[in-house]
């Protein structure tokens, strides 16, 4: 089987990637017990792991798997601080999907 990429997505793309591992960059709006509410061009509920150390108001990068209820189970959550250009982060998502042949690699089954 060939390598498979981890696409960058935003909230509106969640339904297309259920069951897949993705990368999401967004602003932490709220922390609740073992979850976070993230704004990534729409709100996303992220189920955090014990090693996650995020702060409300900061940017975060989440690498995780999208559940059927459109929540994201974080495998890795990294705090990016409060100096992130979210418009630029969204533009990166758009460009990677506009030019998929450069950024998204498919596996042997034709899935990206």
C-alpha positions, 0 to 999 in steps of 0.5 A: 500500500502506498503512503497516504497524506493527512489533509488539512481541513476546516469545519465545513469539510468534516463530513467528507473526511469521517473516519480519516486522520486530518490536520486542523488549525483553529482558535481554542474557544472553550476547554471542558474536561477532556474536550475543546471547542475549536473555531476552524472556519466553523466550530469543531468539538475536539476530544483531547488526550491527556497530554494536550495542553491548550489555552483558551484564545490561543491557536492550536493544531490538531491531528486526529480522526473524525468520528461519525458525530463529526467530533475529532479524536485528537491524536496530537494537539499542539498550542500555537500561541496567540500570534497566528493569522487564521485567515492565512491558515484557512487560505492554506486549507483552500490551496491544498484542496485546490491543488490536490495533486501537489498536496494530497496523495492517494493510497492504492484504493484511490482514497486520499 
